[in-house]
């Protein structure tokens, strides 16, 4: 006799699996956008270190501006990651570059080419014997 998981438990696991995918996709996009933090850090450094910008913006203290800029920076990081994910398809491009540089993939492709050549030769031999 085998133990069956109740349907509700199975449904719960499926829901959790879907949420796991959603969370990982968001983390992935955030990671892709992480390189944008260099630009954001540079911008924040300029804003906080420059008295001239304080005069330009007409704000005696930049704290109020930073309260807006920091969340906007994180949103910008996520949006950049979303762009890299959906438009640039960064994962596929990274995989292609890894495959080009991988000795294992080069050997694998070489082996597959050799096998295809041999199959083609066998097919030609079978066709010749069938015609004879």
TORVEXNU-583719 format. One record per residue: residue number from 1; z, x, y of N, C-alpha, C in turn. Coordinates in steps of 0.2 Angstrom, whole numbers, padded with zeros to 4 digits. Last residue first. Layout:
N
rec pamar=NUM | n.zz=Z | n.xx=X | n.yy=Y | ca.zz=Z | ca.xx=X | ca.yy=Y | c.zz=Z | c.xx=X | c.yy=Y
...
***
This chain:
132
rec pamar=132 | n.zz=-0280 | n.xx=0113 | n.yy=-0003 | ca.zz=-0283 | ca.xx=0117 | ca.yy=-0008 | c.zz=-0284 | c.xx=0113 | c.yy=-0015
rec pamar=131 | n.zz=-0272 | n.xx=0105 | n.yy=0004 | ca.zz=-0279 | ca.xx=0104 | ca.yy=0006 | c.zz=-0283 | c.xx=0108 | c.yy=0000
rec pamar=130 | n.zz=-0259 | n.xx=0109 | n.yy=0000 | ca.zz=-0261 | ca.xx=0102 | ca.yy=-0001 | c.zz=-0268 | c.xx=0101 | c.yy=0000
rec pamar=129 | n.zz=-0259 | n.xx=0122 | n.yy=0004 | ca.zz=-0259 | ca.xx=0121 | ca.yy=-0003 | c.zz=-0261 | c.xx=0113 | c.yy=-0004
rec pamar=128 | n.zz=-0259 | n.xx=0120 | n.yy=0018 | ca.zz=-0264 | ca.xx=0124 | ca.yy=0015 | c.zz=-0265 | c.xx=0122 | c.yy=0008
rec pamar=127 | n.zz=-0246 | n.xx=0113 | n.yy=0019 | ca.zz=-0253 | ca.xx=0110 | ca.yy=0021 | c.zz=-0259 | c.xx=0113 | c.yy=0018
rec pamar=126 | n.zz=-0238 | n.xx=0123 | n.yy=0015 | ca.zz=-0238 | ca.xx=0117 | ca.yy=0012 | c.zz=-0244 | c.xx=0113 | c.yy=0013
rec pamar=125 | n.zz=-0240 | n.xx=0133 | n.yy=0026 | ca.zz=-0242 | ca.xx=0134 | ca.yy=0019 | c.zz=-0242 | c.xx=0128 | c.yy=0014
rec pamar=124 | n.zz=-0235 | n.xx=0125 | n.yy=0037 | ca.zz=-0242 | ca.xx=0127 | ca.yy=0036 | c.zz=-0244 | c.xx=0129 | c.yy=0029
rec pamar=123 | n.zz=-0222 | n.xx=0124 | n.yy=0033 | ca.zz=-0226 | ca.xx=0118 | ca.yy=0034 | c.zz=-0233 | c.xx=0120 | c.yy=0033
rec pamar=122 | n.zz=-0218 | n.xx=0138 | n.yy=0034 | ca.zz=-0218 | ca.xx=0134 | ca.yy=0027 | c.zz=-0222 | c.xx=0128 | c.yy=0028
rec pamar=121 | n.zz=-0220 | n.xx=0140 | n.yy=0047 | ca.zz=-0224 | ca.xx=0144 | ca.yy=0042 | c.zz=-0224 | c.xx=0141 | c.yy=0036
rec pamar=120 | n.zz=-0210 | n.xx=0132 | n.yy=0052 | ca.zz=-0217 | ca.xx=0131 | ca.yy=0054 | c.zz=-0222 | c.xx=0134 | c.yy=0049
rec pamar=119 | n.zz=-0199 | n.xx=0138 | n.yy=0047 | ca.zz=-0201 | ca.xx=0131 | ca.yy=0045 | c.zz=-0208 | c.xx=0129 | c.yy=0047
rec pamar=118 | n.zz=-0199 | n.xx=0150 | n.yy=0054 | ca.zz=-0200 | ca.xx=0150 | ca.yy=0047 | c.zz=-0202 | c.xx=0143 | c.yy=0044
rec pamar=117 | n.zz=-0198 | n.xx=0145 | n.yy=0067 | ca.zz=-0204 | ca.xx=0149 | ca.yy=0065 | c.zz=-0205 | c.xx=0149 | c.yy=0058
rec pamar=116 | n.zz=-0185 | n.xx=0140 | n.yy=0066 | ca.zz=-0190 | ca.xx=0136 | ca.yy=0068 | c.zz=-0197 | c.xx=0139 | c.yy=0066
rec pamar=115 | n.zz=-0178 | n.xx=0152 | n.yy=0064 | ca.zz=-0178 | ca.xx=0146 | ca.yy=0059 | c.zz=-0184 | c.xx=0142 | c.yy=0060
rec pamar=114 | n.zz=-0179 | n.xx=0159 | n.yy=0076 | ca.zz=-0182 | ca.xx=0162 | ca.yy=0069 | c.zz=-0182 | c.xx=0156 | c.yy=0064
rec pamar=113 | n.zz=-0173 | n.xx=0150 | n.yy=0084 | ca.zz=-0180 | ca.xx=0151 | ca.yy=0085 | c.zz=-0183 | c.xx=0154 | c.yy=0079
rec pamar=112 | n.zz=-0160 | n.xx=0151 | n.yy=0079 | ca.zz=-0163 | ca.xx=0145 | ca.yy=0079 | c.zz=-0171 | c.xx=0146 | c.yy=0080
rec pamar=111 | n.zz=-0157 | n.xx=0165 | n.yy=0082 | ca.zz=-0157 | ca.xx=0162 | ca.yy=0075 | c.zz=-0161 | c.xx=0156 | c.yy=0075
rec pamar=110 | n.zz=-0158 | n.xx=0164 | n.yy=0096 | ca.zz=-0162 | ca.xx=0168 | ca.yy=0093 | c.zz=-0163 | c.xx=0166 | c.yy=0085
rec pamar=109 | n.zz=-0147 | n.xx=0156 | n.yy=0099 | ca.zz=-0154 | ca.xx=0153 | ca.yy=0101 | c.zz=-0159 | c.xx=0158 | c.yy=0097
rec pamar=108 | n.zz=-0137 | n.xx=0164 | n.yy=0094 | ca.zz=-0138 | ca.xx=0157 | ca.yy=0091 | c.zz=-0145 | c.xx=0155 | c.yy=0092
rec pamar=107 | n.zz=-0137 | n.xx=0175 | n.yy=0103 | ca.zz=-0138 | ca.xx=0176 | ca.yy=0095 | c.zz=-0140 | c.xx=0169 | c.yy=0092
rec pamar=106 | n.zz=-0134 | n.xx=0168 | n.yy=0114 | ca.zz=-0141 | ca.xx=0172 | ca.yy=0114 | c.zz=-0142 | c.xx=0173 | c.yy=0106
rec pamar=105 | n.zz=-0121 | n.xx=0163 | n.yy=0112 | ca.zz=-0127 | ca.xx=0159 | ca.yy=0113 | c.zz=-0134 | c.xx=0162 | c.yy=0112
rec pamar=104 | n.zz=-0115 | n.xx=0176 | n.yy=0111 | ca.zz=-0115 | ca.xx=0171 | ca.yy=0105 | c.zz=-0121 | c.xx=0166 | c.yy=0106
rec pamar=103 | n.zz=-0116 | n.xx=0181 | n.yy=0124 | ca.zz=-0120 | ca.xx=0184 | ca.yy=0118 | c.zz=-0120 | c.xx=0180 | c.yy=0112
rec pamar=102 | n.zz=-0119 | n.xx=0172 | n.yy=0138 | ca.zz=-0115 | ca.xx=0172 | ca.yy=0132 | c.zz=-0119 | c.xx=0176 | c.yy=0127
rec pamar=101 | n.zz=-0126 | n.xx=0169 | n.yy=0150 | ca.zz=-0122 | ca.xx=0176 | ca.yy=0149 | c.zz=-0119 | c.xx=0177 | c.yy=0143
rec pamar=100 | n.zz=-0131 | n.xx=0157 | n.yy=0148 | ca.zz=-0135 | ca.xx=0162 | ca.yy=0149 | c.zz=-0132 | c.xx=0169 | c.yy=0148
rec pamar=99 | n.zz=-0119 | n.xx=0149 | n.yy=0146 | ca.zz=-0124 | ca.xx=0150 | ca.yy=0140 | c.zz=-0129 | c.xx=0156 | c.yy=0141
rec pamar=98 | n.zz=-0114 | n.xx=0150 | n.yy=0159 | ca.zz=-0110 | ca.xx=0153 | ca.yy=0153 | c.zz=-0115 | c.xx=0154 | c.yy=0147
rec pamar=97 | n.zz=-0124 | n.xx=0142 | n.yy=0165 | ca.zz=-0123 | ca.xx=0149 | ca.yy=0167 | c.zz=-0119 | c.xx=0153 | c.yy=0162
rec pamar=96 | n.zz=-0122 | n.xx=0130 | n.yy=0159 | ca.zz=-0129 | ca.xx=0133 | ca.yy=0159 | c.zz=-0128 | c.xx=0141 | c.yy=0160
rec pamar=95 | n.zz=-0109 | n.xx=0127 | n.yy=0163 | ca.zz=-0111 | ca.xx=0128 | ca.yy=0156 | c.zz=-0117 | c.xx=0132 | c.yy=0155
rec pamar=94 | n.zz=-0111 | n.xx=0126 | n.yy=0177 | ca.zz=-0107 | ca.xx=0131 | ca.yy=0175 | c.zz=-0108 | c.xx=0132 | c.yy=0167
rec pamar=93 | n.zz=-0119 | n.xx=0114 | n.yy=0177 | ca.zz=-0122 | ca.xx=0121 | ca.yy=0180 | c.zz=-0118 | c.xx=0127 | c.yy=0177
rec pamar=92 | n.zz=-0111 | n.xx=0105 | n.yy=0172 | ca.zz=-0117 | ca.xx=0107 | ca.yy=0168 | c.zz=-0120 | c.xx=0113 | c.yy=0170
rec pamar=91 | n.zz=-0101 | n.xx=0105 | n.yy=0182 | ca.zz=-0099 | ca.xx=0106 | ca.yy=0175 | c.zz=-0105 | c.xx=0109 | c.yy=0171
rec pamar=90 | n.zz=-0108 | n.xx=0101 | n.yy=0194 | ca.zz=-0105 | ca.xx=0107 | ca.yy=0193 | c.zz=-0104 | c.xx=0109 | c.yy=0186
rec pamar=89 | n.zz=-0117 | n.xx=0091 | n.yy=0199 | ca.zz=-0116 | ca.xx=0092 | ca.yy=0192 | c.zz=-0113 | c.xx=0099 | c.yy=0190
rec pamar=88 | n.zz=-0120 | n.xx=0088 | n.yy=0212 | ca.zz=-0122 | ca.xx=0095 | ca.yy=0210 | c.zz=-0121 | c.xx=0096 | c.yy=0203
rec pamar=87 | n.zz=-0115 | n.xx=0075 | n.yy=0212 | ca.zz=-0122 | ca.xx=0076 | ca.yy=0215 | c.zz=-0124 | c.xx=0083 | c.yy=0212
rec pamar=86 | n.zz=-0103 | n.xx=0073 | n.yy=0205 | ca.zz=-0108 | ca.xx=0068 | ca.yy=0204 | c.zz=-0115 | c.xx=0071 | c.yy=0207
rec pamar=85 | n.zz=-0095 | n.xx=0085 | n.yy=0207 | ca.zz=-0096 | ca.xx=0082 | ca.yy=0201 | c.zz=-0102 | c.xx=0078 | c.yy=0200
rec pamar=84 | n.zz=-0097 | n.xx=0088 | n.yy=0221 | ca.zz=-0098 | ca.xx=0093 | ca.yy=0216 | c.zz=-0099 | c.xx=0090 | c.yy=0209
rec pamar=83 | n.zz=-0091 | n.xx=0076 | n.yy=0226 | ca.zz=-0098 | ca.xx=0078 | ca.yy=0227 | c.zz=-0101 | c.xx=0083 | c.yy=0222
rec pamar=82 | n.zz=-0078 | n.xx=0077 | n.yy=0221 | ca.zz=-0082 | ca.xx=0072 | ca.yy=0219 | c.zz=-0090 | c.xx=0073 | c.yy=0220
rec pamar=81 | n.zz=-0075 | n.xx=0088 | n.yy=0229 | ca.zz=-0075 | ca.xx=0089 | ca.yy=0221 | c.zz=-0079 | c.xx=0083 | c.yy=0218
rec pamar=80 | n.zz=-0075 | n.xx=0083 | n.yy=0241 | ca.zz=-0080 | ca.xx=0088 | ca.yy=0240 | c.zz=-0080 | c.xx=0089 | c.yy=0232
rec pamar=79 | n.zz=-0065 | n.xx=0073 | n.yy=0240 | ca.zz=-0072 | ca.xx=0071 | ca.yy=0241 | c.zz=-0077 | c.xx=0077 | c.yy=0240
rec pamar=78 | n.zz=-0054 | n.xx=0082 | n.yy=0239 | ca.zz=-0056 | ca.xx=0077 | ca.yy=0233 | c.zz=-0063 | c.xx=0075 | c.yy=0234
rec pamar=77 | n.zz=-0054 | n.xx=0088 | n.yy=0251 | ca.zz=-0054 | ca.xx=0092 | ca.yy=0245 | c.zz=-0057 | c.xx=0088 | c.yy=0239
rec pamar=76 | n.zz=-0052 | n.xx=0077 | n.yy=0260 | ca.zz=-0058 | ca.xx=0081 | ca.yy=0260 | c.zz=-0059 | c.xx=0085 | c.yy=0254
rec pamar=75 | n.zz=-0039 | n.xx=0074 | n.yy=0256 | ca.zz=-0045 | ca.xx=0069 | ca.yy=0255 | c.zz=-0051 | c.xx=0073 | c.yy=0255
rec pamar=74 | n.zz=-0033 | n.xx=0085 | n.yy=0261 | ca.zz=-0033 | ca.xx=0084 | ca.yy=0254 | c.zz=-0038 | c.xx=0079 | c.yy=0252
rec pamar=73 | n.zz=-0036 | n.xx=0084 | n.yy=0275 | ca.zz=-0038 | ca.xx=0090 | ca.yy=0271 | c.zz=-0038 | c.xx=0088 | c.yy=0264
rec pamar=72 | n.zz=-0030 | n.xx=0072 | n.yy=0278 | ca.zz=-0037 | ca.xx=0072 | ca.yy=0278 | c.zz=-0040 | c.xx=0078 | c.yy=0275
rec pamar=71 | n.zz=-0016 | n.xx=0077 | n.yy=0277 | ca.zz=-0019 | ca.xx=0072 | ca.yy=0272 | c.zz=-0027 | c.xx=0071 | c.yy=0272
rec pamar=70 | n.zz=-0018 | n.xx=0086 | n.yy=0288 | ca.zz=-0016 | ca.xx=0089 | ca.yy=0281 | c.zz=-0018 | c.xx=0083 | c.yy=0276
rec pamar=69 | n.zz=-0021 | n.xx=0079 | n.yy=0300 | ca.zz=-0026 | ca.xx=0084 | ca.yy=0297 | c.zz=-0024 | c.xx=0086 | c.yy=0290
rec pamar=68 | n.zz=-0010 | n.xx=0071 | n.yy=0303 | ca.zz=-0016 | ca.xx=0068 | ca.yy=0301 | c.zz=-0021 | c.xx=0073 | c.yy=0298
rec pamar=67 | n.zz=0000 | n.xx=0081 | n.yy=0306 | ca.zz=0002 | ca.xx=0075 | ca.yy=0301 | c.zz=-0005 | c.xx=0071 | c.yy=0299
rec pamar=66 | n.zz=-0006 | n.xx=0089 | n.yy=0315 | ca.zz=-0006 | ca.xx=0091 | ca.yy=0308 | c.zz=-0004 | c.xx=0086 | c.yy=0303
rec pamar=65 | n.zz=-0005 | n.xx=0081 | n.yy=0327 | ca.zz=-0011 | ca.xx=0082 | ca.yy=0324 | c.zz=-0011 | c.xx=0085 | c.yy=0317
rec pamar=64 | n.zz=0009 | n.xx=0082 | n.yy=0328 | ca.zz=0006 | ca.xx=0076 | ca.yy=0327 | c.zz=-0001 | c.xx=0076 | c.yy=0324
rec pamar=63 | n.zz=0010 | n.xx=0096 | n.yy=0330 | ca.zz=0013 | ca.xx=0093 | ca.yy=0324 | c.zz=0010 | c.xx=0086 | c.yy=0323
rec pamar=62 | n.zz=0006 | n.xx=0103 | n.yy=0341 | ca.zz=0001 | ca.xx=0101 | ca.yy=0336 | c.zz=0004 | c.xx=0097 | c.yy=0330
rec pamar=61 | n.zz=0011 | n.xx=0099 | n.yy=0357 | ca.zz=0013 | ca.xx=0101 | ca.yy=0351 | c.zz=0008 | c.xx=0098 | c.yy=0345
rec pamar=60 | n.zz=0003 | n.xx=0095 | n.yy=0368 | ca.zz=0008 | ca.xx=0100 | ca.yy=0369 | c.zz=0011 | c.xx=0103 | c.yy=0362
rec pamar=59 | n.zz=-0014 | n.xx=0092 | n.yy=0368 | ca.zz=-0008 | ca.xx=0090 | ca.yy=0364 | c.zz=-0003 | c.xx=0096 | c.yy=0365
rec pamar=58 | n.zz=-0027 | n.xx=0095 | n.yy=0372 | ca.zz=-0022 | ca.xx=0092 | ca.yy=0377 | c.zz=-0016 | c.xx=0089 | c.yy=0373
rec pamar=57 | n.zz=-0036 | n.xx=0102 | n.yy=0366 | ca.zz=-0035 | ca.xx=0096 | ca.yy=0363 | c.zz=-0030 | c.xx=0092 | c.yy=0368
rec pamar=56 | n.zz=-0035 | n.xx=0114 | n.yy=0374 | ca.zz=-0042 | ca.xx=0110 | ca.yy=0373 | c.zz=-0040 | c.xx=0103 | c.yy=0371
rec pamar=55 | n.zz=-0022 | n.xx=0118 | n.yy=0372 | ca.zz=-0025 | ca.xx=0116 | ca.yy=0379 | c.zz=-0031 | c.xx=0112 | c.yy=0378
rec pamar=54 | n.zz=-0023 | n.xx=0121 | n.yy=0359 | ca.zz=-0018 | ca.xx=0117 | ca.yy=0361 | c.zz=-0020 | c.xx=0114 | c.yy=0368
rec pamar=53 | n.zz=-0033 | n.xx=0131 | n.yy=0359 | ca.zz=-0034 | ca.xx=0125 | ca.yy=0356 | c.zz=-0029 | c.xx=0119 | c.yy=0358
rec pamar=52 | n.zz=-0026 | n.xx=0142 | n.yy=0365 | ca.zz=-0031 | ca.xx=0139 | ca.yy=0368 | c.zz=-0033 | c.xx=0132 | c.yy=0365
rec pamar=51 | n.zz=-0016 | n.xx=0146 | n.yy=0355 | ca.zz=-0014 | ca.xx=0142 | ca.yy=0361 | c.zz=-0020 | c.xx=0139 | c.yy=0365
rec pamar=50 | n.zz=-0018 | n.xx=0146 | n.yy=0338 | ca.zz=-0022 | ca.xx=0147 | ca.yy=0345 | c.zz=-0019 | c.xx=0142 | c.yy=0350
rec pamar=49 | n.zz=-0012 | n.xx=0144 | n.yy=0326 | ca.zz=-0011 | ca.xx=0150 | ca.yy=0329 | c.zz=-0014 | c.xx=0151 | c.yy=0336
rec pamar=48 | n.zz=-0015 | n.xx=0131 | n.yy=0322 | ca.zz=-0008 | ca.xx=0133 | ca.yy=0323 | c.zz=-0007 | c.xx=0139 | c.yy=0327
rec pamar=47 | n.zz=-0029 | n.xx=0131 | n.yy=0321 | ca.zz=-0025 | ca.xx=0126 | ca.yy=0325 | c.zz=-0018 | c.xx=0128 | c.yy=0327
rec pamar=46 | n.zz=-0031 | n.xx=0142 | n.yy=0312 | ca.zz=-0034 | ca.xx=0142 | ca.yy=0319 | c.zz=-0030 | c.xx=0137 | c.yy=0324
rec pamar=45 | n.zz=-0025 | n.xx=0137 | n.yy=0301 | ca.zz=-0023 | ca.xx=0144 | ca.yy=0304 | c.zz=-0025 | c.xx=0144 | c.yy=0311
rec pamar=44 | n.zz=-0033 | n.xx=0126 | n.yy=0298 | ca.zz=-0026 | ca.xx=0125 | ca.yy=0300 | c.zz=-0023 | c.xx=0132 | c.yy=0303
rec pamar=43 | n.zz=-0045 | n.xx=0133 | n.yy=0295 | ca.zz=-0045 | ca.xx=0128 | ca.yy=0300 | c.zz=-0037 | c.xx=0127 | c.yy=0303
rec pamar=42 | n.zz=-0041 | n.xx=0140 | n.yy=0284 | ca.zz=-0044 | ca.xx=0144 | ca.yy=0289 | c.zz=-0043 | c.xx=0139 | c.yy=0296
rec pamar=41 | n.zz=-0038 | n.xx=0130 | n.yy=0275 | ca.zz=-0033 | ca.xx=0134 | ca.yy=0277 | c.zz=-0035 | c.xx=0138 | c.yy=0283
rec pamar=40 | n.zz=-0051 | n.xx=0124 | n.yy=0274 | ca.zz=-0045 | ca.xx=0120 | ca.yy=0276 | c.zz=-0040 | c.xx=0125 | c.yy=0279
rec pamar=39 | n.zz=-0058 | n.xx=0134 | n.yy=0267 | ca.zz=-0060 | ca.xx=0131 | ca.yy=0274 | c.zz=-0054 | c.xx=0128 | c.yy=0277
rec pamar=38 | n.zz=-0050 | n.xx=0134 | n.yy=0256 | ca.zz=-0051 | ca.xx=0140 | ca.yy=0260 | c.zz=-0053 | c.xx=0138 | c.yy=0267
rec pamar=37 | n.zz=-0052 | n.xx=0122 | n.yy=0250 | ca.zz=-0045 | ca.xx=0124 | ca.yy=0253 | c.zz=-0046 | c.xx=0130 | c.yy=0257
rec pamar=36 | n.zz=-0063 | n.xx=0121 | n.yy=0243 | ca.zz=-0063 | ca.xx=0119 | ca.yy=0250 | c.zz=-0057 | c.xx=0121 | c.yy=0254
rec pamar=35 | n.zz=-0060 | n.xx=0124 | n.yy=0230 | ca.zz=-0062 | ca.xx=0129 | ca.yy=0234 | c.zz=-0063 | c.xx=0128 | c.yy=0241
rec pamar=34 | n.zz=-0056 | n.xx=0111 | n.yy=0225 | ca.zz=-0051 | ca.xx=0116 | ca.yy=0227 | c.zz=-0053 | c.xx=0122 | c.yy=0231
rec pamar=33 | n.zz=-0065 | n.xx=0103 | n.yy=0220 | ca.zz=-0064 | ca.xx=0103 | ca.yy=0227 | c.zz=-0059 | c.xx=0108 | c.yy=0230
rec pamar=32 | n.zz=-0062 | n.xx=0105 | n.yy=0207 | ca.zz=-0069 | ca.xx=0107 | ca.yy=0209 | c.zz=-0069 | c.xx=0107 | c.yy=0217
rec pamar=31 | n.zz=-0049 | n.xx=0099 | n.yy=0206 | ca.zz=-0050 | ca.xx=0106 | ca.yy=0205 | c.zz=-0057 | c.xx=0109 | c.yy=0207
rec pamar=30 | n.zz=-0053 | n.xx=0086 | n.yy=0209 | ca.zz=-0048 | ca.xx=0089 | ca.yy=0213 | c.zz=-0049 | c.xx=0097 | c.yy=0212
rec pamar=29 | n.zz=-0060 | n.xx=0083 | n.yy=0197 | ca.zz=-0063 | ca.xx=0083 | ca.yy=0204 | c.zz=-0059 | c.xx=0086 | c.yy=0209
rec pamar=28 | n.zz=-0050 | n.xx=0084 | n.yy=0188 | ca.zz=-0056 | ca.xx=0088 | ca.yy=0187 | c.zz=-0059 | c.xx=0089 | c.yy=0194
rec pamar=27 | n.zz=-0041 | n.xx=0074 | n.yy=0191 | ca.zz=-0039 | ca.xx=0081 | ca.yy=0192 | c.zz=-0045 | c.xx=0086 | c.yy=0192
rec pamar=26 | n.zz=-0050 | n.xx=0063 | n.yy=0189 | ca.zz=-0048 | ca.xx=0064 | ca.yy=0196 | c.zz=-0045 | c.xx=0072 | c.yy=0196
rec pamar=25 | n.zz=-0051 | n.xx=0065 | n.yy=0175 | ca.zz=-0057 | ca.xx=0065 | ca.yy=0179 | c.zz=-0055 | c.xx=0066 | c.yy=0186
rec pamar=24 | n.zz=-0038 | n.xx=0063 | n.yy=0171 | ca.zz=-0041 | ca.xx=0070 | ca.yy=0170 | c.zz=-0047 | c.xx=0070 | c.yy=0174
rec pamar=23 | n.zz=-0036 | n.xx=0050 | n.yy=0174 | ca.zz=-0032 | ca.xx=0055 | ca.yy=0177 | c.zz=-0035 | c.xx=0062 | c.yy=0177
rec pamar=22 | n.zz=-0046 | n.xx=0044 | n.yy=0165 | ca.zz=-0046 | ca.xx=0043 | ca.yy=0173 | c.zz=-0042 | c.xx=0048 | c.yy=0176
rec pamar=21 | n.zz=-0041 | n.xx=0048 | n.yy=0153 | ca.zz=-0048 | ca.xx=0050 | ca.yy=0155 | c.zz=-0048 | c.xx=0049 | c.yy=0163
rec pamar=20 | n.zz=-0029 | n.xx=0041 | n.yy=0153 | ca.zz=-0029 | ca.xx=0049 | ca.yy=0152 | c.zz=-0036 | c.xx=0051 | c.yy=0155
rec pamar=19 | n.zz=-0033 | n.xx=0028 | n.yy=0153 | ca.zz=-0029 | ca.xx=0031 | ca.yy=0159 | c.zz=-0029 | c.xx=0038 | c.yy=0159
rec pamar=18 | n.zz=-0038 | n.xx=0028 | n.yy=0140 | ca.zz=-0043 | ca.xx=0026 | ca.yy=0146 | c.zz=-0039 | c.xx=0029 | c.yy=0152
rec pamar=17 | n.zz=-0027 | n.xx=0030 | n.yy=0132 | ca.zz=-0032 | ca.xx=0035 | ca.yy=0132 | c.zz=-0037 | c.xx=0034 | c.yy=0138
rec pamar=16 | n.zz=-0020 | n.xx=0018 | n.yy=0135 | ca.zz=-0017 | ca.xx=0025 | ca.yy=0137 | c.zz=-0023 | c.xx=0030 | c.yy=0137
rec pamar=15 | n.zz=-0028 | n.xx=0009 | n.yy=0129 | ca.zz=-0027 | ca.xx=0009 | ca.yy=0136 | c.zz=-0024 | c.xx=0015 | c.yy=0139
rec pamar=14 | n.zz=-0027 | n.xx=0013 | n.yy=0116 | ca.zz=-0033 | ca.xx=0013 | ca.yy=0119 | c.zz=-0032 | c.xx=0013 | c.yy=0127
rec pamar=13 | n.zz=-0013 | n.xx=0011 | n.yy=0114 | ca.zz=-0016 | ca.xx=0018 | ca.yy=0113 | c.zz=-0023 | c.xx=0018 | c.yy=0116
rec pamar=12 | n.zz=-0013 | n.xx=-0003 | n.yy=0115 | ca.zz=-0009 | ca.xx=0001 | ca.yy=0120 | c.zz=-0012 | c.xx=0008 | c.yy=0120
rec pamar=11 | n.zz=-0020 | n.xx=-0007 | n.yy=0104 | ca.zz=-0023 | ca.xx=-0008 | ca.yy=0111 | c.zz=-0019 | c.xx=-0004 | c.yy=0116
rec pamar=10 | n.zz=-0012 | n.xx=-0003 | n.yy=0094 | ca.zz=-0018 | ca.xx=0000 | ca.yy=0094 | c.zz=-0021 | c.xx=-0001 | c.yy=0101
rec pamar=9 | n.zz=-0001 | n.xx=-0011 | n.yy=0096 | ca.zz=0000 | ca.xx=-0004 | ca.yy=0097 | c.zz=-0007 | c.xx=0000 | c.yy=0098
rec pamar=8 | n.zz=-0007 | n.xx=-0023 | n.yy=0094 | ca.zz=-0004 | ca.xx=-0022 | ca.yy=0101 | c.zz=-0003 | c.xx=-0014 | c.yy=0102
rec pamar=7 | n.zz=-0010 | n.xx=-0023 | n.yy=0080 | ca.zz=-0015 | ca.xx=-0023 | ca.yy=0085 | c.zz=-0013 | c.xx=-0021 | c.yy=0092
rec pamar=6 | n.zz=0000 | n.xx=-0011 | n.yy=0071 | ca.zz=-0001 | ca.xx=-0018 | ca.yy=0074 | c.zz=-0006 | c.xx=-0017 | c.yy=0079
rec pamar=5 | n.zz=-0006 | n.xx=-0001 | n.yy=0058 | ca.zz=-0003 | ca.xx=-0001 | ca.yy=0065 | c.zz=-0005 | c.xx=-0008 | c.yy=0068
rec pamar=4 | n.zz=-0002 | n.xx=-0003 | n.yy=0041 | ca.zz=-0006 | ca.xx=-0004 | ca.yy=0047 | c.zz=-0003 | c.xx=-0004 | c.yy=0053
rec pamar=3 | n.zz=0001 | n.xx=0007 | n.yy=0027 | ca.zz=0004 | ca.xx=0004 | ca.yy=0033 | c.zz=-0001 | c.xx=0003 | c.yy=0038
rec pamar=2 | n.zz=-0004 | n.xx=0003 | n.yy=0011 | ca.zz=-0005 | ca.xx=0007 | ca.yy=0017 | c.zz=-0002 | c.xx=0003 | c.yy=0023
rec pamar=1 | n.zz=0000 | n.xx=0004 | n.yy=-0006 | ca.zz=0000 | ca.xx=0000 | ca.yy=0000 | c.zz=0000 | c.xx=0004 | c.yy=0006
***
